[in-house]
Amino acid sequence: MKQKGSLFIGHLAHAPHRESAEEFVAELRSCFHDATHNCFAYRMDESVFRYSDDGEPPGTAGKPILSTIDKFHLIKVVLVVTRYFGGTKLGTGGLIRAYSGCAEITIKNAEIQKHYNFKIIEAEYPFEVISQVHHVVNRYTGAIREDATPDGMLSRIEVLPSRIEKLKAELRTATSGRIVFTEK
């Protein structure tokens, strides 16, 4: 993105932990060592985040990048915006608009992957109710892995935490109470 002669280049990456985010920033600083600024922000979760203005006036680069990450509700990401100064000063407002604008373009052009924190429920049930169990689990878009035992089936069901109790209730009803749960 160009703004009054300055070139802004955005890079976004998955960062499963703080160290990987810092490594990504260091790698881009090395690649773009001749740039005027390599400003960044990353967010791991609600309480773990960091941002840097890298020499720009305080609050004009890193914070707007982090705000853009938050606007899109992203976690475990790092976003670096590299600036090559074009000779014209942008002022505080211009810098904020340029850095947040570049961050937004970068995010919108990225392939965002959603990751969910599934819980695993173990369940035992007789062979006769396999189809009822599959029907209910499929409606909840859960994943199921099964093993046969001499007495029936032993399954590991992955489901979103918010759906566990409702899923269990429906499975109890569908199997006429012939299912036993063990949460992992």
Contacts in CASP RR format, 6 or more apart in sequence:
PFRMAT RR
TARGET T0000
AUTHOR 0000-0000-0000
METHOD contacts of the structure
MODEL  1
MKQKGSLFIGHLAHAPHRESAEEFVAELRSCFHDATHNCFAYRMDESVFR
YSDDGEPPGTAGKPILSTIDKFHLIKVVLVVTRYFGGTKLGTGGLIRAYS
GCAEITIKNAEIQKHYNFKIIEAEYPFEVISQVHHVVNRYTGAIREDATP
DGMLSRIEVLPSRIEKLKAELRTATSGRIVFTEK
1 7 0 8 1.000
1 8 0 8 1.000
1 9 0 8 1.000
1 98 0 8 1.000
1 101 0 8 1.000
1 102 0 8 1.000
1 105 0 8 1.000
2 8 0 8 1.000
3 90 0 8 1.000
3 94 0 8 1.000
3 97 0 8 1.000
3 98 0 8 1.000
4 86 0 8 1.000
4 87 0 8 1.000
4 88 0 8 1.000
4 90 0 8 1.000
5 86 0 8 1.000
5 87 0 8 1.000
5 88 0 8 1.000
6 83 0 8 1.000
6 84 0 8 1.000
6 85 0 8 1.000
6 86 0 8 1.000
6 87 0 8 1.000
6 88 0 8 1.000
6 90 0 8 1.000
6 98 0 8 1.000
7 83 0 8 1.000
7 84 0 8 1.000
7 86 0 8 1.000
8 81 0 8 1.000
8 82 0 8 1.000
8 83 0 8 1.000
8 98 0 8 1.000
8 99 0 8 1.000
8 102 0 8 1.000
9 32 0 8 1.000
9 81 0 8 1.000
9 82 0 8 1.000
9 83 0 8 1.000
9 84 0 8 1.000
9 102 0 8 1.000
10 79 0 8 1.000
10 80 0 8 1.000
10 81 0 8 1.000
10 82 0 8 1.000
10 102 0 8 1.000
10 103 0 8 1.000
10 105 0 8 1.000
10 106 0 8 1.000
11 24 0 8 1.000
11 28 0 8 1.000
11 79 0 8 1.000
11 80 0 8 1.000
11 81 0 8 1.000
11 82 0 8 1.000
11 106 0 8 1.000
12 77 0 8 1.000
12 78 0 8 1.000
12 79 0 8 1.000
12 106 0 8 1.000
12 107 0 8 1.000
12 110 0 8 1.000
13 21 0 8 1.000
13 24 0 8 1.000
13 77 0 8 1.000
13 78 0 8 1.000
13 79 0 8 1.000
14 76 0 8 1.000
14 77 0 8 1.000
14 113 0 8 1.000
15 21 0 8 1.000
15 24 0 8 1.000
15 42 0 8 1.000
15 44 0 8 1.000
15 76 0 8 1.000
15 77 0 8 1.000
15 78 0 8 1.000
16 76 0 8 1.000
17 44 0 8 1.000
17 76 0 8 1.000
18 42 0 8 1.000
18 44 0 8 1.000
18 48 0 8 1.000
18 50 0 8 1.000
20 78 0 8 1.000
21 42 0 8 1.000
21 44 0 8 1.000
21 50 0 8 1.000
21 78 0 8 1.000
24 78 0 8 1.000
24 80 0 8 1.000
25 38 0 8 1.000
25 40 0 8 1.000
25 42 0 8 1.000
25 52 0 8 1.000
25 78 0 8 1.000
25 80 0 8 1.000
28 38 0 8 1.000
28 40 0 8 1.000
28 80 0 8 1.000
28 82 0 8 1.000
29 38 0 8 1.000
32 38 0 8 1.000
32 82 0 8 1.000
34 84 0 8 1.000
35 82 0 8 1.000
35 83 0 8 1.000
35 84 0 8 1.000
36 83 0 8 1.000
36 84 0 8 1.000
36 85 0 8 1.000
37 53 0 8 1.000
37 54 0 8 1.000
37 55 0 8 1.000
37 56 0 8 1.000
37 61 0 8 1.000
37 82 0 8 1.000
37 83 0 8 1.000
37 85 0 8 1.000
38 54 0 8 1.000
38 80 0 8 1.000
38 81 0 8 1.000
38 82 0 8 1.000
38 83 0 8 1.000
39 51 0 8 1.000
39 52 0 8 1.000
39 53 0 8 1.000
39 54 0 8 1.000
39 56 0 8 1.000
39 61 0 8 1.000
39 62 0 8 1.000
39 65 0 8 1.000
39 80 0 8 1.000
39 81 0 8 1.000
39 82 0 8 1.000
39 83 0 8 1.000
39 99 0 8 1.000
40 51 0 8 1.000
40 52 0 8 1.000
40 54 0 8 1.000
40 62 0 8 1.000
40 65 0 8 1.000
40 78 0 8 1.000
40 79 0 8 1.000
40 80 0 8 1.000
40 81 0 8 1.000
41 49 0 8 1.000
41 50 0 8 1.000
41 51 0 8 1.000
41 52 0 8 1.000
41 62 0 8 1.000
41 63 0 8 1.000
41 65 0 8 1.000
41 66 0 8 1.000
41 69 0 8 1.000
41 78 0 8 1.000
41 79 0 8 1.000
41 103 0 8 1.000
42 49 0 8 1.000
42 50 0 8 1.000
42 51 0 8 1.000
42 69 0 8 1.000
42 77 0 8 1.000
42 78 0 8 1.000
42 79 0 8 1.000
43 49 0 8 1.000
43 66 0 8 1.000
43 69 0 8 1.000
43 70 0 8 1.000
43 74 0 8 1.000
43 75 0 8 1.000
43 76 0 8 1.000
43 77 0 8 1.000
44 75 0 8 1.000
44 76 0 8 1.000
45 75 0 8 1.000
45 76 0 8 1.000
49 66 0 8 1.000
51 62 0 8 1.000
51 63 0 8 1.000
51 65 0 8 1.000
51 66 0 8 1.000
52 61 0 8 1.000
52 62 0 8 1.000
53 59 0 8 1.000
53 60 0 8 1.000
53 61 0 8 1.000
53 62 0 8 1.000
53 63 0 8 1.000
54 61 0 8 1.000
56 62 0 8 1.000
56 83 0 8 1.000
56 95 0 8 1.000
56 99 0 8 1.000
57 91 0 8 1.000
57 92 0 8 1.000
57 95 0 8 1.000
59 96 0 8 1.000
60 91 0 8 1.000
60 92 0 8 1.000
60 93 0 8 1.000
60 95 0 8 1.000
60 96 0 8 1.000
60 99 0 8 1.000
61 81 0 8 1.000
61 83 0 8 1.000
61 95 0 8 1.000
61 99 0 8 1.000
62 99 0 8 1.000
64 96 0 8 1.000
64 99 0 8 1.000
64 100 0 8 1.000
64 103 0 8 1.000
65 79 0 8 1.000
65 81 0 8 1.000
65 99 0 8 1.000
65 100 0 8 1.000
65 103 0 8 1.000
67 100 0 8 1.000
68 79 0 8 1.000
68 100 0 8 1.000
68 101 0 8 1.000
68 103 0 8 1.000
68 104 0 8 1.000
68 107 0 8 1.000
69 77 0 8 1.000
69 79 0 8 1.000
69 103 0 8 1.000
69 107 0 8 1.000
71 104 0 8 1.000
72 107 0 8 1.000
72 112 0 8 1.000
74 107 0 8 1.000
74 112 0 8 1.000
76 115 0 8 1.000
79 103 0 8 1.000
79 106 0 8 1.000
79 107 0 8 1.000
81 99 0 8 1.000
81 102 0 8 1.000
81 103 0 8 1.000
81 106 0 8 1.000
83 98 0 8 1.000
90 98 0 8 1.000
116 160 0 8 1.000
117 160 0 8 1.000
117 161 0 8 1.000
118 142 0 8 1.000
118 143 0 8 1.000
118 158 0 8 1.000
118 159 0 8 1.000
118 160 0 8 1.000
118 161 0 8 1.000
119 158 0 8 1.000
119 159 0 8 1.000
119 160 0 8 1.000
119 161 0 8 1.000
119 164 0 8 1.000
119 183 0 8 1.000
119 184 0 8 1.000
120 156 0 8 1.000
120 157 0 8 1.000
120 158 0 8 1.000
120 183 0 8 1.000
120 184 0 8 1.000
121 156 0 8 1.000
121 157 0 8 1.000
121 159 0 8 1.000
121 164 0 8 1.000
121 167 0 8 1.000
121 168 0 8 1.000
121 181 0 8 1.000
121 182 0 8 1.000
121 183 0 8 1.000
121 184 0 8 1.000
122 154 0 8 1.000
122 155 0 8 1.000
122 156 0 8 1.000
122 157 0 8 1.000
122 181 0 8 1.000
122 182 0 8 1.000
122 183 0 8 1.000
122 184 0 8 1.000
123 133 0 8 1.000
123 154 0 8 1.000
123 155 0 8 1.000
123 157 0 8 1.000
123 171 0 8 1.000
123 179 0 8 1.000
123 180 0 8 1.000
123 181 0 8 1.000
123 182 0 8 1.000
124 149 0 8 1.000
124 151 0 8 1.000
124 152 0 8 1.000
124 153 0 8 1.000
124 154 0 8 1.000
124 155 0 8 1.000
124 179 0 8 1.000
124 180 0 8 1.000
124 182 0 8 1.000
125 133 0 8 1.000
125 152 0 8 1.000
125 153 0 8 1.000
125 155 0 8 1.000
125 175 0 8 1.000
125 178 0 8 1.000
125 179 0 8 1.000
125 180 0 8 1.000
126 151 0 8 1.000
126 152 0 8 1.000
126 153 0 8 1.000
126 178 0 8 1.000
127 148 0 8 1.000
127 152 0 8 1.000
127 153 0 8 1.000
129 174 0 8 1.000
129 175 0 8 1.000
129 176 0 8 1.000
129 178 0 8 1.000
129 179 0 8 1.000
130 146 0 8 1.000
130 153 0 8 1.000
132 171 0 8 1.000
132 174 0 8 1.000
132 175 0 8 1.000
133 144 0 8 1.000
133 153 0 8 1.000
133 155 0 8 1.000
133 171 0 8 1.000
133 174 0 8 1.000
133 175 0 8 1.000
133 179 0 8 1.000
134 144 0 8 1.000
135 174 0 8 1.000
136 167 0 8 1.000
136 170 0 8 1.000
136 171 0 8 1.000
136 174 0 8 1.000
137 144 0 8 1.000
137 157 0 8 1.000
137 159 0 8 1.000
137 167 0 8 1.000
137 171 0 8 1.000
139 170 0 8 1.000
140 159 0 8 1.000
140 163 0 8 1.000
140 166 0 8 1.000
140 167 0 8 1.000
142 157 0 8 1.000
142 158 0 8 1.000
142 159 0 8 1.000
143 157 0 8 1.000
143 158 0 8 1.000
144 155 0 8 1.000
144 156 0 8 1.000
144 157 0 8 1.000
144 158 0 8 1.000
145 155 0 8 1.000
145 156 0 8 1.000
146 153 0 8 1.000
146 154 0 8 1.000
146 155 0 8 1.000
146 156 0 8 1.000
147 153 0 8 1.000
147 154 0 8 1.000
147 155 0 8 1.000
148 154 0 8 1.000
156 184 0 8 1.000
157 167 0 8 1.000
159 167 0 8 1.000
164 183 0 8 1.000
168 181 0 8 1.000
171 179 0 8 1.000
172 179 0 8 1.000
END
